[in-house]
Structure formats: structure tokens, C-alpha cells
Amino acid sequence: MSGSDDSGRLTVIALNGIPEVRSGDDLAGLIADAIERLLADEPDFGPLRPDDVIVVTQKVVSKAEGAIVDLTAVEPRPEAVAFAQRWQRDARQVEVVLREARRVVRMANGVLITETSHGFVCANGGVDASNVGPASGAIVTLLPVDPDRSAAGIRELIRERLGVDVPVIVSDSFGRPWRWGIVDVAIGVSGLLPLEDLRGTVDADGRTMSSTVRAVADEIATAAELALGKIAGRPIAIVRGARPSLGEGTIREALIPSEWDLFR
């Protein structure tokens, strides 16, 4: 079952020594190298465990997979130019967001909220110009084509290299309705179930819960982000103690169907 460690502790360790990731790099190999260094340098951490979770930020996954757009080759449409001029944005970036959108949910106050091909509803469709490396200003990253598959590939290589089947989460930063600020959420999973459905179980007062579903993968992603930060250049973390439910889950389980979505 999901939940805190029996000791009541949650440990998050950001992996150091990950170099600037470029298109075509063996990201899973770089992660395995970093884990091996961690285990050698911090023996008190102990061996990698099947209930650990590796959290990998979307940016390095996208860069390794070549999910990158060269802005110098983008010709923005008039709608993108007008929006950019009004809100002091880069028209080329606006154009990329519109190209990537399955649906534009809202386009106002300088903000584009779109639905991606994955079914995510988020600002700018996951198109991002930050932390892109030496070509900053000339490129943007897109979301991975299939983040679940990306997570599965990393998990498989870690299992082959280190002999432990560890769940993997691909994370990204999303905003939230009604609240300022961003939090990291899971956009891809492998080896764990993204949700823990507590409906029908009894709470501490003996009441049967009827609507509680924990977003476990999102909670783990956010915990990892607190250790990773946004500007420290550390894109991967190991989370120990979250004890997620293991299994072959998919991030699609966490997406609310349109008939239940009160914000569409």
C-alpha cells in the first residue's frame, strides 16, 4: 500500500554529477552512473531498494529524446504575433504552443492554457524555454511523446545495470486553479500505480471514506522537486519511504475524463 515509511520518514536525495544532457544522450546510463556514485560515496544510504522511486525531470528526458524546437526556424501565425505583441511574449514560442495543442482552453492575460496530445491541461502545453542549456533563447523543449514509455526505458536499464527493479516517475511543473505557484507532478510513470484509491476504506474515526483518492505519483514528484530545485542543475532524485503501490500503472489513470472535469 502507499503511505509513509514505517519509521515515519521520507528521504529525498538529489543525484549530483549529471552533465548537460543533449539530444541522443544515453540518459538512463547517466542516471545509473550517478546512482552508482551515490551508493559508493554514501554507504549509509544502503543499496537501492525496490520501493525506492527514481524521479526524473521532464527537461532532461525531452532533451535526450530530441523533443526540441529551433525557434529560428519558426514562422508565427498572425494570431501568435498579435498575442505576443499585446503581452510581451515571444511570438515564436506562442506559435509552438499552438502547434502542439490538441485544444486551446484559454488564451488570455498573457497565459495560454492548452490540452496536449497526452491529455494534460497545462500552461503553454508543456513548451518550455527555461533550463534548456547553451542554446537558451534559441530553442524550446516539448513534452516527451510518450512519458510512460520514457519512464519504462529508464527503469529497464536501471534494472539491467543495478539488478533492482525501481519505479520511475517523469515529472514536470504545473500550475493549479485558484492558487499561485507551481508544483511538480508526474507526467509519466513505470512500475508504480499513480493513484491510491481509499474510497470504501475506514478513516481513523471509523468513517467510511467515499471520495478520497491520493495522487501518490504527484506527491512523490513534488517531494523530489524540493530537493532538486529549479536552478541547481540537478534533474534526478531518489525518493525513499513513500512506499507507493507497485504495479504496471500509466499516467492516464490520473487524468480526469471530460465528463467529470468541472473546469473544461
LODO-554490 format. One record per residue: residue in three letters; z, x, y of N, C-alpha, C in turn. Coordinates in steps of 0.02 Angstrom, whole numbers, plus 50000, padded with zeros to 5 digits. Last residue first. Layout:
! residues N
alaZXYZXYZXY;...
This chain:
! residues 264
arg491164932451117490424932551121490184927251169;phe492504931451099492274934951159491514935051165;leu492924926350980493044922151039492774925351103;asp492234926250826492294930550885492344926250948;trp491924918950717492634919750731492754923550796;glu490554919350708490864912750713491624913050727;ser490294933050691490144929850755490484923050762;pro491624941850608491004938050607490914934250672;ile492304957350656492404950150656491734946550654;leu492414971450554492044968150607492124960550601;ala492984977650447493394977050507493044973250563;glu492034978850349492594974250336493004973050399;arg491244989150393491004982250404491554977150392;ile491755000750346491974998550412491744991550428;thr492264999350177491735000250226491984997650293;gly493115006850035493025002150089492425003850132;glu493585010349895492925011349925492795005949977;gly495285016349915494765012249885494115013349922;leu497015015849960496415019549941495925014849907;ser497905011050098497685008750032497025012250016;pro498735025150177498275019350176498145017150105;arg499865033750224499825030450158499375024250160;ala500275041650328500055034750343500005030550280;gly500555054650294501115049950298500915042750312;arg499485064550392499885064050331500455059050342;val497925068250449498485063750459498845063050392;ile497035081350520497305078650457497915074450474;ala495605081450630496325081650617496465079150547;ile494355087950739494555085750671495305086350664;pro493995093450861493705087050842493925084350774;arg494525101250996494755100650927494525093750901;gly494375103251132493895106151087494115106151014;ala495175097251224495445103151192494945106451145;ile494905085351285494605091251315494835097751282;lys495555074951222494845073951240494505080351265;gly496625076051074496485076051146495735075351158;leu497205077450946496575080650962496465081351037;ala498375070050943498415077150930497785080850951;leu497895057550974498455060051014498535067651003;glu496965055250874496725056850941497275059650985;ala497735051450765497405057950764497195060050834;ala498105038650804498625043750794498315050750796;thr496845032550801497195033350865497745038550860;ala496575032750663496125036050711496465037350777;ile497605024850616497585031850596497145035750644;glu497235012550671497885015550688497895022950672;asp496005010350608496025011250680496685014550702;ala496445008750476496005014350493495995015650568;val497254996950489497535003450469497095009250489;ala497554984150562496954988250568497144995550553;arg498314971350470498394977750505497744981550504;val498474954750496498034959450462498074966050501;thr499334939950496499394947050509498934951150464;ser499424926250477498844928850514498844936450523;ser500534922150408499914918350398499314921350433;met501984926550317501504928150370500834924850355;thr503434917950284502774919650258502284920750316;arg505034924750315504494920150336503834922550307;gly506054933550293505904928850240505364923850258;asp506204943150386506624937250394506494931950340;ala505234952550359505934954450350506414948650355;asp503944942050280504194947050327504934948350315;val502904940550138503514938350172503754943950218;thr501134936750128501724940650111502304938550156;gly500114929450182500394927050119501004931050096;arg499314943250253499374935950250499624933750182;leu499074956450264499764954450249499854946950247;asp497864967450230497944960250240498644958150217;glu497354981150307497874979050260498044971850276;leu495754989250320496224984050338496764983350285;pro494954999150266495094999450337495624994450360;leu495355008450124495205001750148495395001350222;leu494565024250085495135020150102494895013250125;gly493395031150059493975032550018494605028650035;ser492785031750220492615033050150493265034650113;val492165024350372492705026050325492415027650257;gly491835023150546491595024450478492175026450434;ile492505020750659491825017950655491495019250588;ala494145017850710493715020050656493025016750662;val494595022250879494565017650823494115020650769;asp495575027651015495105029250962495165024150906;val495595019051172495935021351112495405023151060;ile495625018751351495275018951287495755021051232;gly496035008151492496105013851448495745013051382;trp496714991951527496394998151547496485003351492;arg496404976351446496844982151456496424988051480;trp495534965851420496154964351456496604970351469;pro494774972951277494814967451325495514967051355;arg494624990851272494894984651245494884979151297;gly493525004651225493955001051269494194994551236;phe493495017851103493275011251126493775008651178;ser492985032851032493405029751083493095023151106;asp492925035450853492625035550919493085031850967;ser492915043450690493225039750744492815040250809;val492815042550519492445044650578492695040250635;ile493935047150392493775042350444493355045850497;val494165049650219493895052150282493755046250328;pro495285053950084494925049050125494715052150192;val495045066649966495415064650025495005059550065;asp495225073349820494835067849847495225064749905;val495175090649796495595084949812495155079549843;gly494455102549785494715099449724495175093549735;leu493805109149884494535109949881494855106449822;arg492415106949864492665113449886493405114349871;glu492285093549821491975098949783492275105749800;arg492985086749923493195086049853492915091749810;ile492205090250032492895092350029493155091949958;leu491015083649997491025090949999491735093549997;glu491435070150003491175072949941491205080549941;arg491825068450137492315067650084492075070950019;ile490585069950200491125074650214491635074450158;gly489925058550149489665065250137490185070650148;ala490715048050196490665049250124490405056150109;ala490485048550333491165049850308491135051550233;ser489125045050332489335051450360490025053350333;arg489205032150282488865037250243489055044250267;asp489865026150391490165026150324489865031550280;pro488905027950495489535031650495489905031550429;asp487335029150507487755025850457488415029650453;val486905035550625486535029950599486955025850550;pro488155039450749487815040850686487455034650660;leu487755035750921488175034950863487795037050800;leu487075049151022487075042250997487595041750941;thr487315059651164487355058351092487345050951079;val486195066451285486735061851266486745061351191;ile485745080051395485715076351332486285071251329;ala485955085951516485255085151495485185081051431;gly487305086451532486905084051587486185082751569;ser487515100251425487825094651461487425092951523;ala487155109951336486615106051368486885100051407;pro488325115151278487985118851332487445114951369;gly489185099351241489035106351233488645109351290;val489625086651256489015087451217488815094751210;asn490685080251326490815084751270490205085751225;ser489805065151373490365069851379490425074151316;ala488875055351360488655061551391489205066751396;asp488455043251238488975047251271488695053751298;val488345027251172487965032751201488435036651247;gly489015016051130489205022351099488815028251125;gly488585005851214488315006251146488475012751110;asn489255004851332488695009451328488425010451258;ala490684998451254490385000751316489835005751301;cys490364987551112490724992751148490354994651211;val490344981050958490274978951027490694983651069;phe489474985250810490014986750856489854983950925;gly488394983550728488814977750739489404979050784;his487514993750717488044993550666488454987150670;ser486724992650827486424990750763486944990350708;thr487894986250952487474991350920487164988650855;glu488004976751096488114976751024487634981650992;thr488704982251253488154980451208488404980051136;ile489064982751417489364981251353488804978851308;leu489024993151552488594989951503488984988951439;val489584992951719489754993651648489244989951606;gly489424990151852489284996951829489414998151756;asn489624976551861490134981051887490044988251864;ala488724972351709488994970751775489504975951795;met488204965851578487924971351617488124970051690;arg488574961251413488724960651484488464966851519;val487824962051293488354957051301488504955851374;val486294964551228486694966151287487184960551298;arg485974969551063486084964051109486484966551168;arg485664981451010485424975550974485464969451020;ala485294995751104485654989451099485294984351054;glu484585007051130484995007051070485315000251056;arg483965004451251483555005451192483955004751128;leu485075003951335484684997851324484244998551262;val485475017451330485925012151308485535005851292;val484355023451389484515024951319484985019551291;glu484465018351519483875016751478484025017951404;val485635024451562485605017151557485025015151512;gln485175037651565485695035751517485705028151508;arg484255036551668484025038551601484545036751548;ala485005033451779484545028451752484305030151683;asp486655036551800486035039951782485575034851748;arg487395026951936487365029451868486705033051856;gln487745018952049487785026152049487845029051979;trp487475005552049488145007552028488225015152021;arg486175004152097486704999952125487395002752110;gln485465013152018485505014152091486075010152121;ala485605007351891485875014051905485945015251980;phe484914995351907485624995251889485945001951907;ala483625000251934483974995951982484724995951970;val483335007251815483345010751880483745006751931;ala483364997151720483845002651715483905006351781;glu482294989351764482964986451760483494991851758;pro481184998251749481424996151816482124993251815;arg481605010851624481265004751645481545002551714;pro481505028851621481885022551625481465016751650;glu480995039851510480715036451567481055029651573;val481575055051446481695047851451481395045051515;ala481605068451435481015065151408481055057551413;thr482805072651479482225074751519481595071351495;leu483735068951385483635064551442483025066451484;asp483625068951218483475073351275483305068951335;val484865063051111484275061251151484215066151209;ile485445064250945485455066751013484815064651048;ala485905066150806485885059750842485955061150916;gly486005076850719485435076550764485355069950800;glu487125078550644486585074450614485975073850660;ala487935085850728487715088950666487125085150635;lys488145076250829487795082450845487535085750781;ser488835066250759488195064750790487805071150804;val490005073350724489575070450672488875069250700;val490535076350847490295081850806489855079350749;lys490805063050895490375067650932490095073250888;gln491725056350813491005054550811490565059850841;thr492955066350733492705062650791491945061850787;val493785063350585493265067350617492975063350675;val495205064650489494895060850543494415065450580;ile495775063550328495415067950375495065063450426;val497325059750261496705056950288496415062050337;asp498255060950107498085063250174497455059650197;asp498315057149977498505052050026498475054650097;pro497975068649906497515062949904497685057449954;arg498315083550004498525078149959498035072349961;leu498335101250013498015094950033498175089649981;pro499945109449998499245108349981498985101750009;gly500985113650144500865112050074500125110850060;phe501535117250262501165110850261501025108750189;asp501995129850241502495124350239502155117550238;pro500915138250262501095136450193501605130750189;glu499835140150368500435135950372500635133650302;asp498745148150336499165150050393499815146250396;ala498155141850226498365148850221498855150750275;leu497885129350275498315129850216498565136950206;leu497005132750381497645129350393498125130350335;arg495925138050311496305142350356496985139350370;glu495505126550242495735132350203496135137150248;ile495105118750351495675116550310495945122450270;ala494005126150396494585125350440495205123050401;asp493135124750286493365131450307493995130950349;ala492935110950290493265113950232493525120850249;ile492245110050412492895106750404493275109850346;leu491085117050381491505119450435492205116450430;gly490575108550281490765115350265491225118350317;ala490295097250357490795096750304491035103650283;leu489275102350440489915100350469490455100050415;asp488135112850446488505110150389489205108350412;asp486955108650576487525112450550487835108850491;gly485985100450631485835103750568486405107850539;ser486425103250797486025099350751485855103450689;arg488065110850812487375109750833486995105950779;val489685113150873489265110450820488575108950849;glu490645126850910490195121850940489695119650887;pro491865128650774491415131050826491015125350857;ile493535126250744492885123050733492415125350789;gly494805131350766494275135950743493625132650726;asn496035119650704495775124350752495185128250722;leu496435102850678496165109050649495855113350704;ala497965094850709497275096050731497045102750703;ile498985085150613498825092050629498095092550649;val500275073850606499565074650625499465081850645;thr501365064350510501185070950533500445071250548;leu502645053050513501915053550515501755060350546;arg504055047550420503725052550461502965051850457;gly504815040550331504765037850399504415042650446;ser504815044350202505275047850246505275045050317;asp503775036950150504455035050130504975038350174;asp502595033950284502845038050230503565035850213;ser502105016950324502345023650341502545027350278;gly500655009150252501315009150280501525016250295;ser499735001650116499785005150179500505004850204;met500005004249941500005000050000500005004450062;
